[in-house]
Amino acid sequence: MIDYLKLENQVCFPIYALSRQITALYRPHLDKLGLTYPQYLVMMVLWEYKSRTVKELGEMLFLDSGTLTPLLKRMEACGLINRKRSETDERIVNIVITPKGMQLKEKATDIPSKIKEGLQADDEQLSQLKNQLNKMIDSATKCKYDSSDK
């Protein structure tokens, strides 16, 4: 019989440990850009979409507004983004990337390959892992919302 309260039998622990290790792999590369990992995630979204609301960023990155707001204020102070209240609904805050923020993209282009190299994994392995993790994220998200209905 499996003792599910032993650390070695927990599914969550290796995921947690890997997350911390991968974040540590990113750190020296992001330090050169003056970004933290959560700020890098925001920048990746904005490099792709140019503009998003705080709510959209939170949903995409699984971050709440209590985490996002101070992070975005620091990014604005660095000149990477602008925060603008919607003219039609003051509750909505739009986040727009600045030219300075766009310039960082060029400096960040080699980061994914360096991380892949550090993980010693090929594209197929990373793709399979990403697909499995996304399925688990979807299941956990659905479970979270299902249990909040009760």
NUFIMAR-336607 format. One record per atom (N, C-alpha, C): residue number from 1; residue in one letter; atom name; x, y, z. Coordinates in steps of 0.001 Angstrom, whole numbers. Layout:
NUFIMAR-336607
+-------+--------+-------+---------+---------+---------+
: torti : drenro : mikol :      c1 :      c2 :      c3 :
+-------+--------+-------+---------+---------+---------+
:   NUM :      a :    CA :       X :       Y :       Z :
...
+-------+--------+-------+---------+---------+---------+
***
This chain:
NUFIMAR-336607
+-------+--------+-------+---------+---------+---------+
: torti : drenro : mikol :      c1 :      c2 :      c3 :
+-------+--------+-------+---------+---------+---------+
:     1 :      m :     N :     843 :   -1189 :       0 :
:     1 :      m :    CA :       0 :       0 :       0 :
:     1 :      m :     C :     888 :    1253 :       0 :
:     2 :      i :     N :     522 :    2219 :    -818 :
:     2 :      i :    CA :    1307 :    3446 :    -952 :
:     2 :      i :     C :     918 :    4441 :     141 :
:     3 :      d :     N :    1927 :    4979 :     798 :
:     3 :      d :    CA :    1706 :    6026 :    1800 :
:     3 :      d :     C :    1756 :    7372 :    1072 :
:     4 :      y :     N :     595 :    7930 :     794 :
:     4 :      y :    CA :     509 :    9161 :       5 :
:     4 :      y :     C :     961 :   10408 :     763 :
:     5 :      l :     N :    1228 :   10270 :    2044 :
:     5 :      l :    CA :    1707 :   11420 :    2804 :
:     5 :      l :     C :    3228 :   11490 :    2869 :
:     6 :      k :     N :    3905 :   10561 :    2204 :
:     6 :      k :    CA :    5361 :   10631 :    2103 :
:     6 :      k :     C :    5719 :   11563 :     948 :
:     7 :      l :     N :    6697 :   12396 :    1176 :
:     7 :      l :    CA :    7117 :   13368 :     163 :
:     7 :      l :     C :    7445 :   12699 :   -1165 :
:     8 :      e :     N :    8127 :   11563 :   -1108 :
:     8 :      e :    CA :    8539 :   10871 :   -2336 :
:     8 :      e :     C :    7356 :   10374 :   -3163 :
:     9 :      n :     N :    6168 :   10310 :   -2578 :
:     9 :      n :    CA :    4979 :    9854 :   -3300 :
:     9 :      n :     C :    4093 :   11002 :   -3778 :
:    10 :      q :     N :    4534 :   12217 :   -3563 :
:    10 :      q :    CA :    3752 :   13384 :   -3960 :
:    10 :      q :     C :    4034 :   13756 :   -5414 :
:    11 :      v :     N :    2999 :   13943 :   -6190 :
:    11 :      v :    CA :    3154 :   14411 :   -7571 :
:    11 :      v :     C :    3533 :   15890 :   -7573 :
:    12 :      c :     N :    2999 :   16630 :   -6627 :
:    12 :      c :    CA :    3209 :   18078 :   -6613 :
:    12 :      c :     C :    4653 :   18469 :   -6313 :
:    13 :      f :     N :    5363 :   17654 :   -5529 :
:    13 :      f :    CA :    6704 :   18074 :   -5127 :
:    13 :      f :     C :    7687 :   18167 :   -6292 :
:    14 :      p :     N :    7788 :   17154 :   -7169 :
:    14 :      p :    CA :    8732 :   17316 :   -8285 :
:    14 :      p :     C :    8347 :   18470 :   -9214 :
:    15 :      i :     N :    7056 :   18740 :   -9342 :
:    15 :      i :    CA :    6619 :   19874 :  -10167 :
:    15 :      i :     C :    7075 :   21177 :   -9516 :
:    16 :      y :     N :    6869 :   21284 :   -8214 :
:    16 :      y :    CA :    7307 :   22457 :   -7459 :
:    16 :      y :     C :    8825 :   22624 :   -7549 :
:    17 :      a :     N :    9558 :   21528 :   -7328 :
:    17 :      a :    CA :   11025 :   21588 :   -7357 :
:    17 :      a :     C :   11526 :   21970 :   -8748 :
:    18 :      l :     N :   10927 :   21392 :   -9786 :
:    18 :      l :    CA :   11323 :   21724 :  -11156 :
:    18 :      l :     C :   11041 :   23189 :  -11458 :
:    19 :      s :     N :    9899 :   23678 :  -11018 :
:    19 :      s :    CA :    9561 :   25086 :  -11230 :
:    19 :      s :     C :   10626 :   25998 :  -10622 :
:    20 :      r :     N :   11036 :   25684 :   -9417 :
:    20 :      r :    CA :   12070 :   26491 :   -8751 :
:    20 :      r :     C :   13409 :   26393 :   -9482 :
:    21 :      q :     N :   13761 :   25200 :   -9932 :
:    21 :      q :    CA :   15028 :   25014 :  -10636 :
:    21 :      q :     C :   15030 :   25733 :  -11988 :
:    22 :      i :     N :   13914 :   25658 :  -12696 :
:    22 :      i :    CA :   13836 :   26343 :  -13991 :
:    22 :      i :     C :   13896 :   27853 :  -13794 :
:    23 :      t :     N :   13201 :   28354 :  -12790 :
:    23 :      t :    CA :   13267 :   29784 :  -12494 :
:    23 :      t :     C :   14704 :   30195 :  -12187 :
:    24 :      a :     N :   15427 :   29341 :  -11478 :
:    24 :      a :    CA :   16840 :   29628 :  -11177 :
:    24 :      a :     C :   17687 :   29628 :  -12451 :
:    25 :      l :     N :   17350 :   28765 :  -13415 :
:    25 :      l :    CA :   18065 :   28771 :  -14700 :
:    25 :      l :     C :   17841 :   30089 :  -15442 :
:    26 :      y :     N :   16650 :   30633 :  -15332 :
:    26 :      y :    CA :   16322 :   31896 :  -16004 :
:    26 :      y :     C :   17026 :   33093 :  -15366 :
:    27 :      r :     N :   17242 :   33026 :  -14057 :
:    27 :      r :    CA :   17680 :   34199 :  -13295 :
:    27 :      r :     C :   18880 :   34936 :  -13892 :
:    28 :      p :     N :   19992 :   34269 :  -14220 :
:    28 :      p :    CA :   21138 :   35043 :  -14737 :
:    28 :      p :     C :   20840 :   35728 :  -16070 :
:    29 :      h :     N :   20005 :   35108 :  -16888 :
:    29 :      h :    CA :   19647 :   35708 :  -18181 :
:    29 :      h :     C :   18728 :   36910 :  -17985 :
:    30 :      l :     N :   17779 :   36765 :  -17059 :
:    30 :      l :    CA :   16833 :   37850 :  -16807 :
:    30 :      l :     C :   17477 :   38997 :  -16042 :
:    31 :      d :     N :   18453 :   38683 :  -15196 :
:    31 :      d :    CA :   19179 :   39742 :  -14485 :
:    31 :      d :     C :   19818 :   40710 :  -15478 :
:    32 :      k :     N :   20326 :   40182 :  -16585 :
:    32 :      k :    CA :   20940 :   41030 :  -17612 :
:    32 :      k :     C :   19926 :   41982 :  -18238 :
:    33 :      l :     N :   18646 :   41573 :  -18229 :
:    33 :      l :    CA :   17577 :   42410 :  -18789 :
:    33 :      l :     C :   16918 :   43278 :  -17724 :
:    34 :      g :     N :   17273 :   43060 :  -16469 :
:    34 :      g :    CA :   16646 :   43804 :  -15378 :
:    34 :      g :     C :   15227 :   43349 :  -15098 :
:    35 :      l :     N :   14933 :   42070 :  -15386 :
:    35 :      l :    CA :   13587 :   41533 :  -15201 :
:    35 :      l :     C :   13583 :   40397 :  -14192 :
:    36 :      t :     N :   12463 :   40270 :  -13494 :
:    36 :      t :    CA :   12208 :   39073 :  -12701 :
:    36 :      t :     C :   11477 :   38088 :  -13612 :
:    37 :      y :     N :   11339 :   36849 :  -13163 :
:    37 :      y :    CA :   10637 :   35868 :  -13995 :
:    37 :      y :     C :    9178 :   36275 :  -14256 :
:    38 :      p :     N :    8405 :   36697 :  -13246 :
:    38 :      p :    CA :    7031 :   37131 :  -13542 :
:    38 :      p :     C :    6981 :   38324 :  -14515 :
:    39 :      q :     N :    7933 :   39248 :  -14412 :
:    39 :      q :    CA :    7983 :   40372 :  -15356 :
:    39 :      q :     C :    8291 :   39871 :  -16766 :
:    40 :      y :     N :    9157 :   38881 :  -16872 :
:    40 :      y :    CA :    9477 :   38270 :  -18165 :
:    40 :      y :     C :    8223 :   37654 :  -18784 :
:    41 :      l :     N :    7408 :   36995 :  -17966 :
:    41 :      l :    CA :    6160 :   36420 :  -18471 :
:    41 :      l :     C :    5248 :   37511 :  -19025 :
:    42 :      v :     N :    5137 :   38617 :  -18294 :
:    42 :      v :    CA :    4332 :   39750 :  -18772 :
:    42 :      v :     C :    4888 :   40264 :  -20094 :
:    43 :      m :     N :    6199 :   40399 :  -20169 :
:    43 :      m :    CA :    6822 :   40903 :  -21398 :
:    43 :      m :     C :    6556 :   39968 :  -22571 :
:    44 :      m :     N :    6606 :   38662 :  -22353 :
:    44 :      m :    CA :    6336 :   37729 :  -23453 :
:    44 :      m :     C :    4920 :   37912 :  -23991 :
:    45 :      v :     N :    3962 :   38105 :  -23094 :
:    45 :      v :    CA :    2583 :   38350 :  -23539 :
:    45 :      v :     C :    2520 :   39653 :  -24334 :
:    46 :      l :     N :    3149 :   40700 :  -23825 :
:    46 :      l :    CA :    3081 :   42004 :  -24496 :
:    46 :      l :     C :    3904 :   42043 :  -25779 :
:    47 :      w :     N :    4992 :   41293 :  -25871 :
:    47 :      w :    CA :    5728 :   41217 :  -27134 :
:    47 :      w :     C :    4834 :   40627 :  -28215 :
:    48 :      e :     N :    3962 :   39713 :  -27810 :
:    48 :      e :    CA :    3062 :   39074 :  -28773 :
:    48 :      e :     C :    1834 :   39931 :  -29075 :
:    49 :      y :     N :    1220 :   40511 :  -28046 :
:    49 :      y :    CA :     -71 :   41191 :  -28218 :
:    49 :      y :     C :     -11 :   42715 :  -28150 :
:    50 :      k :     N :    1092 :   43285 :  -27710 :
:    50 :      k :    CA :    1299 :   44739 :  -27573 :
:    50 :      k :     C :     493 :   45371 :  -26444 :
:    51 :      s :     N :    -728 :   44910 :  -26223 :
:    51 :      s :    CA :   -1585 :   45505 :  -25201 :
:    51 :      s :     C :   -2517 :   44433 :  -24637 :
:    52 :      r :     N :   -2729 :   44472 :  -23334 :
:    52 :      r :    CA :   -3667 :   43585 :  -22657 :
:    52 :      r :     C :   -4158 :   44305 :  -21411 :
:    53 :      t :     N :   -5335 :   43909 :  -20938 :
:    53 :      t :    CA :   -5820 :   44461 :  -19676 :
:    53 :      t :     C :   -5155 :   43706 :  -18528 :
:    54 :      v :     N :   -5201 :   44300 :  -17347 :
:    54 :      v :    CA :   -4660 :   43629 :  -16164 :
:    54 :      v :     C :   -5388 :   42302 :  -15963 :
:    55 :      k :     N :   -6694 :   42311 :  -16152 :
:    55 :      k :    CA :   -7481 :   41084 :  -15983 :
:    55 :      k :     C :   -7026 :   40007 :  -16963 :
:    56 :      e :     N :   -6823 :   40372 :  -18224 :
:    56 :      e :    CA :   -6375 :   39397 :  -19225 :
:    56 :      e :     C :   -4997 :   38842 :  -18875 :
:    57 :      l :     N :   -4094 :   39722 :  -18453 :
:    57 :      l :    CA :   -2759 :   39259 :  -18047 :
:    57 :      l :     C :   -2866 :   38274 :  -16883 :
:    58 :      g :     N :   -3678 :   38613 :  -15910 :
:    58 :      g :    CA :   -3854 :   37733 :  -14756 :
:    58 :      g :     C :   -4370 :   36366 :  -15155 :
:    59 :      e :     N :   -5347 :   36340 :  -16061 :
:    59 :      e :    CA :   -5900 :   35063 :  -16518 :
:    59 :      e :     C :   -4872 :   34265 :  -17309 :
:    60 :      m :     N :   -4135 :   34927 :  -18165 :
:    60 :      m :    CA :   -3146 :   34238 :  -19000 :
:    60 :      m :     C :   -1985 :   33688 :  -18178 :
:    61 :      l :     N :   -1582 :   34425 :  -17143 :
:    61 :      l :    CA :    -391 :   34076 :  -16373 :
:    61 :      l :     C :    -702 :   33437 :  -15019 :
:    62 :      f :     N :   -1986 :   33249 :  -14715 :
:    62 :      f :    CA :   -2402 :   32677 :  -13439 :
:    62 :      f :     C :   -1870 :   33502 :  -12270 :
:    63 :      l :     N :   -1971 :   34824 :  -12399 :
:    63 :      l :    CA :   -1540 :   35743 :  -11346 :
:    63 :      l :     C :   -2724 :   36602 :  -10924 :
:    64 :      d :     N :   -2869 :   36839 :   -9631 :
:    64 :      d :    CA :   -3963 :   37690 :   -9169 :
:    64 :      d :     C :   -3545 :   39159 :   -9217 :
:    65 :      s :     N :   -4521 :   40040 :   -9099 :
:    65 :      s :    CA :   -4228 :   41471 :   -9222 :
:    65 :      s :     C :   -3324 :   41960 :   -8092 :
:    66 :      g :     N :   -3388 :   41314 :   -6925 :
:    66 :      g :    CA :   -2510 :   41685 :   -5817 :
:    66 :      g :     C :   -1038 :   41429 :   -6126 :
:    67 :      t :     N :    -782 :   40459 :   -6969 :
:    67 :      t :    CA :     583 :   40170 :   -7419 :
:    67 :      t :     C :     941 :   41038 :   -8614 :
:    68 :      l :     N :       0 :   41163 :   -9545 :
:    68 :      l :    CA :     268 :   41888 :  -10790 :
:    68 :      l :     C :     448 :   43387 :  -10600 :
:    69 :      t :     N :    -384 :   44008 :   -9792 :
:    69 :      t :    CA :    -363 :   45470 :   -9683 :
:    69 :      t :     C :    1003 :   46025 :   -9280 :
:    70 :      p :     N :    1628 :   45548 :   -8194 :
:    70 :      p :    CA :    2951 :   46097 :   -7861 :
:    70 :      p :     C :    4010 :   45758 :   -8912 :
:    71 :      l :     N :    3904 :   44581 :   -9494 :
:    71 :      l :    CA :    4835 :   44169 :  -10544 :
:    71 :      l :     C :    4727 :   45116 :  -11744 :
:    72 :      l :     N :    3496 :   45432 :  -12137 :
:    72 :      l :    CA :    3273 :   46327 :  -13277 :
:    72 :      l :     C :    3705 :   47757 :  -12958 :
:    73 :      k :     N :    3513 :   48187 :  -11718 :
:    73 :      k :    CA :    3970 :   49530 :  -11324 :
:    73 :      k :     C :    5486 :   49644 :  -11452 :
:    74 :      r :     N :    6197 :   48590 :  -11027 :
:    74 :      r :    CA :    7664 :   48601 :  -11160 :
:    74 :      r :     C :    8077 :   48612 :  -12631 :
:    75 :      m :     N :    7365 :   47856 :  -13452 :
:    75 :      m :    CA :    7681 :   47815 :  -14883 :
:    75 :      m :     C :    7411 :   49170 :  -15536 :
:    76 :      e :     N :    6365 :   49839 :  -15091 :
:    76 :      e :    CA :    6065 :   51172 :  -15620 :
:    76 :      e :     C :    7149 :   52162 :  -15195 :
:    77 :      a :     N :    7597 :   52067 :  -13947 :
:    77 :      a :    CA :    8656 :   52957 :  -13455 :
:    77 :      a :     C :    9953 :   52768 :  -14241 :
:    78 :      c :     N :   10156 :   51564 :  -14765 :
:    78 :      c :    CA :   11350 :   51276 :  -15585 :
:    78 :      c :     C :   11152 :   51665 :  -17047 :
:    79 :      g :     N :    9952 :   52111 :  -17399 :
:    79 :      g :    CA :    9685 :   52540 :  -18767 :
:    79 :      g :     C :    9380 :   51421 :  -19745 :
:    80 :      l :     N :    9048 :   50220 :  -19236 :
:    80 :      l :    CA :    8781 :   49080 :  -20115 :
:    80 :      l :     C :    7340 :   49018 :  -20591 :
:    81 :      i :     N :    6437 :   49546 :  -19776 :
:    81 :      i :    CA :    5008 :   49520 :  -20088 :
:    81 :      i :     C :    4377 :   50845 :  -19678 :
:    82 :      n :     N :    3179 :   51062 :  -20175 :
:    82 :      n :    CA :    2324 :   52150 :  -19697 :
:    82 :      n :     C :    1026 :   51529 :  -19216 :
:    83 :      r :     N :     521 :   52041 :  -18101 :
:    83 :      r :    CA :    -784 :   51617 :  -17589 :
:    83 :      r :     C :   -1763 :   52745 :  -17877 :
:    84 :      k :     N :   -2867 :   52400 :  -18525 :
:    84 :      k :    CA :   -3867 :   53417 :  -18864 :
:    84 :      k :     C :   -5253 :   52902 :  -18503 :
:    85 :      r :     N :   -5982 :   53720 :  -17766 :
:    85 :      r :    CA :   -7371 :   53372 :  -17447 :
:    85 :      r :     C :   -8222 :   53497 :  -18705 :
:    86 :      s :     N :   -9158 :   52585 :  -18850 :
:    86 :      s :    CA :  -10075 :   52621 :  -19979 :
:    86 :      s :     C :  -10927 :   53881 :  -19904 :
:    87 :      e :     N :  -11155 :   54492 :  -21041 :
:    87 :      e :    CA :  -11995 :   55696 :  -21076 :
:    87 :      e :     C :  -13467 :   55352 :  -20898 :
:    88 :      t :     N :  -13841 :   54117 :  -21222 :
:    88 :      t :    CA :  -15243 :   53714 :  -21118 :
:    88 :      t :     C :  -15590 :   53058 :  -19786 :
:    89 :      d :     N :  -14582 :   52489 :  -19110 :
:    89 :      d :    CA :  -14813 :   51825 :  -17831 :
:    89 :      d :     C :  -13552 :   51964 :  -16984 :
:    90 :      e :     N :  -13603 :   52825 :  -15986 :
:    90 :      e :    CA :  -12412 :   53122 :  -15181 :
:    90 :      e :     C :  -11898 :   51936 :  -14377 :
:    91 :      r :     N :  -12713 :   50877 :  -14255 :
:    91 :      r :    CA :  -12251 :   49681 :  -13541 :
:    91 :      r :     C :  -11237 :   48895 :  -14368 :
:    92 :      i :     N :  -11237 :   49122 :  -15667 :
:    92 :      i :    CA :  -10349 :   48390 :  -16579 :
:    92 :      i :     C :   -9052 :   49169 :  -16769 :
:    93 :      v :     N :   -7930 :   48473 :  -16541 :
:    93 :      v :    CA :   -6615 :   49079 :  -16742 :
:    93 :      v :     C :   -5933 :   48356 :  -17899 :
:    94 :      n :     N :   -5603 :   49114 :  -18932 :
:    94 :      n :    CA :   -4900 :   48565 :  -20091 :
:    94 :      n :     C :   -3397 :   48689 :  -19875 :
:    95 :      i :     N :   -2693 :   47635 :  -20226 :
:    95 :      i :    CA :   -1233 :   47606 :  -20142 :
:    95 :      i :     C :    -703 :   47594 :  -21571 :
:    96 :      v :     N :     114 :   48594 :  -21894 :
:    96 :      v :    CA :     635 :   48748 :  -23258 :
:    96 :      v :     C :    2158 :   48747 :  -23196 :
:    97 :      i :     N :    2769 :   47971 :  -24065 :
:    97 :      i :    CA :    4229 :   47911 :  -24106 :
:    97 :      i :     C :    4776 :   49199 :  -24727 :
:    98 :      t :     N :    5894 :   49665 :  -24221 :
:    98 :      t :    CA :    6549 :   50870 :  -24746 :
:    98 :      t :     C :    7631 :   50457 :  -25749 :
:    99 :      p :     N :    8146 :   51417 :  -26515 :
:    99 :      p :    CA :    9274 :   51092 :  -27401 :
:    99 :      p :     C :   10458 :   50491 :  -26631 :
:   100 :      k :     N :   10726 :   51012 :  -25439 :
:   100 :      k :    CA :   11812 :   50457 :  -24617 :
:   100 :      k :     C :   11528 :   48994 :  -24274 :
:   101 :      g :     N :   10277 :   48699 :  -23972 :
:   101 :      g :    CA :    9889 :   47315 :  -23683 :
:   101 :      g :     C :   10052 :   46419 :  -24900 :
:   102 :      m :     N :    9711 :   46947 :  -26068 :
:   102 :      m :    CA :    9869 :   46167 :  -27304 :
:   102 :      m :     C :   11337 :   45892 :  -27597 :
:   103 :      q :     N :   12210 :   46833 :  -27264 :
:   103 :      q :    CA :   13645 :   46649 :  -27519 :
:   103 :      q :     C :   14223 :   45476 :  -26724 :
:   104 :      l :     N :   13627 :   45177 :  -25579 :
:   104 :      l :    CA :   14115 :   44057 :  -24771 :
:   104 :      l :     C :   13935 :   42718 :  -25476 :
:   105 :      k :     N :   12944 :   42643 :  -26366 :
:   105 :      k :    CA :   12669 :   41375 :  -27049 :
:   105 :      k :     C :   13910 :   40875 :  -27783 :
:   106 :      e :     N :   14588 :   41779 :  -28456 :
:   106 :      e :    CA :   15784 :   41397 :  -29206 :
:   106 :      e :     C :   16858 :   40827 :  -28276 :
:   107 :      k :     N :   16981 :   41411 :  -27095 :
:   107 :      k :    CA :   17982 :   40945 :  -26132 :
:   107 :      k :     C :   17588 :   39605 :  -25497 :
:   108 :      a :     N :   16306 :   39268 :  -25579 :
:   108 :      a :    CA :   15809 :   38048 :  -24926 :
:   108 :      a :     C :   15708 :   36854 :  -25871 :
:   109 :      t :     N :   15981 :   37050 :  -27144 :
:   109 :      t :    CA :   15710 :   35991 :  -28125 :
:   109 :      t :     C :   16456 :   34687 :  -27866 :
:   110 :      d :     N :   17623 :   34743 :  -27275 :
:   110 :      d :    CA :   18386 :   33507 :  -27063 :
:   110 :      d :     C :   18076 :   32821 :  -25730 :
:   111 :      i :     N :   17235 :   33414 :  -24908 :
:   111 :      i :    CA :   16950 :   32832 :  -23591 :
:   111 :      i :     C :   16308 :   31443 :  -23700 :
:   112 :      p :     N :   15258 :   31246 :  -24513 :
:   112 :      p :    CA :   14658 :   29904 :  -24565 :
:   112 :      p :     C :   15650 :   28802 :  -24945 :
:   113 :      s :     N :   16530 :   29067 :  -25897 :
:   113 :      s :    CA :   17497 :   28031 :  -26291 :
:   113 :      s :     C :   18506 :   27757 :  -25173 :
:   114 :      k :     N :   18865 :   28787 :  -24419 :
:   114 :      k :    CA :   19794 :   28582 :  -23299 :
:   114 :      k :     C :   19134 :   27771 :  -22181 :
:   115 :      i :     N :   17857 :   27991 :  -21967 :
:   115 :      i :    CA :   17136 :   27219 :  -20951 :
:   115 :      i :     C :   17020 :   25767 :  -21400 :
:   116 :      k :     N :   16672 :   25567 :  -22665 :
:   116 :      k :    CA :   16574 :   24209 :  -23212 :
:   116 :      k :     C :   17913 :   23485 :  -23066 :
:   117 :      e :     N :   18978 :   24175 :  -23360 :
:   117 :      e :    CA :   20328 :   23618 :  -23220 :
:   117 :      e :     C :   20605 :   23245 :  -21759 :
:   118 :      g :     N :   20220 :   24114 :  -20844 :
:   118 :      g :    CA :   20420 :   23847 :  -19422 :
:   118 :      g :     C :   19621 :   22653 :  -18930 :
:   119 :      l :     N :   18454 :   22429 :  -19537 :
:   119 :      l :    CA :   17611 :   21294 :  -19150 :
:   119 :      l :     C :   18068 :   19986 :  -19797 :
:   120 :      q :     N :   18955 :   20095 :  -20776 :
:   120 :      q :    CA :   19445 :   18929 :  -21512 :
:   120 :      q :     C :   18288 :   18094 :  -22051 :
:   121 :      a :     N :   17347 :   18779 :  -22701 :
:   121 :      a :    CA :   16174 :   18118 :  -23265 :
:   121 :      a :     C :   16022 :   18539 :  -24721 :
:   122 :      d :     N :   15485 :   17626 :  -25523 :
:   122 :      d :    CA :   15262 :   17984 :  -26921 :
:   122 :      d :     C :   13839 :   18527 :  -27093 :
:   123 :      d :     N :   13551 :   19004 :  -28297 :
:   123 :      d :    CA :   12247 :   19618 :  -28565 :
:   123 :      d :     C :   11093 :   18659 :  -28287 :
:   124 :      e :     N :   11249 :   17400 :  -28650 :
:   124 :      e :    CA :   10188 :   16408 :  -28446 :
:   124 :      e :     C :    9911 :   16197 :  -26957 :
:   125 :      q :     N :   10953 :   16062 :  -26165 :
:   125 :      q :    CA :   10772 :   15879 :  -24721 :
:   125 :      q :     C :   10067 :   17084 :  -24101 :
:   126 :      l :     N :   10500 :   18270 :  -24483 :
:   126 :      l :    CA :    9895 :   19482 :  -23927 :
:   126 :      l :     C :    8448 :   19634 :  -24372 :
:   127 :      s :     N :    8161 :   19277 :  -25617 :
:   127 :      s :    CA :    6795 :   19356 :  -26129 :
:   127 :      s :     C :    5878 :   18396 :  -25369 :
:   128 :      q :     N :    6340 :   17171 :  -25150 :
:   128 :      q :    CA :    5542 :   16194 :  -24403 :
:   128 :      q :     C :    5305 :   16658 :  -22965 :
:   129 :      l :     N :    6349 :   17158 :  -22331 :
:   129 :      l :    CA :    6215 :   17646 :  -20959 :
:   129 :      l :     C :    5229 :   18808 :  -20897 :
:   130 :      k :     N :    5367 :   19744 :  -21818 :
:   130 :      k :    CA :    4479 :   20911 :  -21852 :
:   130 :      k :     C :    3025 :   20475 :  -22051 :
:   131 :      n :     N :    2789 :   19519 :  -22959 :
:   131 :      n :    CA :    1428 :   19027 :  -23198 :
:   131 :      n :     C :     844 :   18374 :  -21952 :
:   132 :      q :     N :    1639 :   17550 :  -21274 :
:   132 :      q :    CA :    1172 :   16902 :  -20046 :
:   132 :      q :     C :     865 :   17934 :  -18964 :
:   133 :      l :     N :    1752 :   18888 :  -18798 :
:   133 :      l :    CA :    1539 :   19922 :  -17780 :
:   133 :      l :     C :     310 :   20767 :  -18098 :
:   134 :      n :     N :     113 :   21112 :  -19369 :
:   134 :      n :    CA :   -1072 :   21895 :  -19744 :
:   134 :      n :     C :   -2360 :   21131 :  -19459 :
:   135 :      k :     N :   -2363 :   19819 :  -19691 :
:   135 :      k :    CA :   -3540 :   19001 :  -19366 :
:   135 :      k :     C :   -3806 :   19038 :  -17864 :
:   136 :      m :     N :   -2737 :   18937 :  -17080 :
:   136 :      m :    CA :   -2897 :   18970 :  -15623 :
:   136 :      m :     C :   -3361 :   20340 :  -15145 :
:   137 :      i :     N :   -2841 :   21390 :  -15759 :
:   137 :      i :    CA :   -3288 :   22745 :  -15412 :
:   137 :      i :     C :   -4777 :   22879 :  -15701 :
:   138 :      d :     N :   -5208 :   22406 :  -16870 :
:   138 :      d :    CA :   -6629 :   22467 :  -17226 :
:   138 :      d :     C :   -7479 :   21694 :  -16220 :
:   139 :      s :     N :   -7033 :   20487 :  -15862 :
:   139 :      s :    CA :   -7780 :   19671 :  -14900 :
:   139 :      s :     C :   -7836 :   20343 :  -13534 :
:   140 :      a :     N :   -6709 :   20855 :  -13081 :
:   140 :      a :    CA :   -6665 :   21509 :  -11770 :
:   140 :      a :     C :   -7531 :   22765 :  -11758 :
:   141 :      t :     N :   -7504 :   23514 :  -12863 :
:   141 :      t :    CA :   -8323 :   24726 :  -12956 :
:   141 :      t :     C :   -9800 :   24366 :  -12919 :
:   142 :      k :     N :  -10181 :   23337 :  -13671 :
:   142 :      k :    CA :  -11577 :   22894 :  -13681 :
:   142 :      k :     C :  -11985 :   22413 :  -12293 :
:   143 :      c :     N :  -11132 :   21646 :  -11650 :
:   143 :      c :    CA :  -11412 :   21134 :  -10304 :
:   143 :      c :     C :  -11577 :   22288 :   -9315 :
:   144 :      k :     N :  -10725 :   23294 :   -9439 :
:   144 :      k :    CA :  -10792 :   24467 :   -8555 :
:   144 :      k :     C :  -12139 :   25167 :   -8705 :
:   145 :      y :     N :  -12577 :   25349 :   -9968 :
:   145 :      y :    CA :  -13846 :   26037 :  -10191 :
:   145 :      y :     C :  -15026 :   25163 :   -9806 :
:   146 :      d :     N :  -14930 :   23852 :  -10032 :
:   146 :      d :    CA :  -16004 :   22941 :   -9638 :
:   146 :      d :     C :  -16178 :   22930 :   -8128 :
:   147 :      s :     N :  -15071 :   22915 :   -7379 :
:   147 :      s :    CA :  -15161 :   22860 :   -5921 :
:   147 :      s :     C :  -15597 :   24197 :   -5327 :
:   148 :      s :     N :  -15388 :   25297 :   -6052 :
:   148 :      s :    CA :  -15816 :   26598 :   -5527 :
:   148 :      s :     C :  -17321 :   26795 :   -5685 :
:   149 :      d :     N :  -17953 :   25956 :   -6507 :
:   149 :      d :    CA :  -19404 :   26038 :   -6691 :
:   149 :      d :     C :  -20150 :   25407 :   -5520 :
:   150 :      k :     N :  -19455 :   24610 :   -4731 :
:   150 :      k :    CA :  -20122 :   23849 :   -3662 :
:   150 :      k :     C :  -20162 :   24612 :   -2369 :
+-------+--------+-------+---------+---------+---------+
***
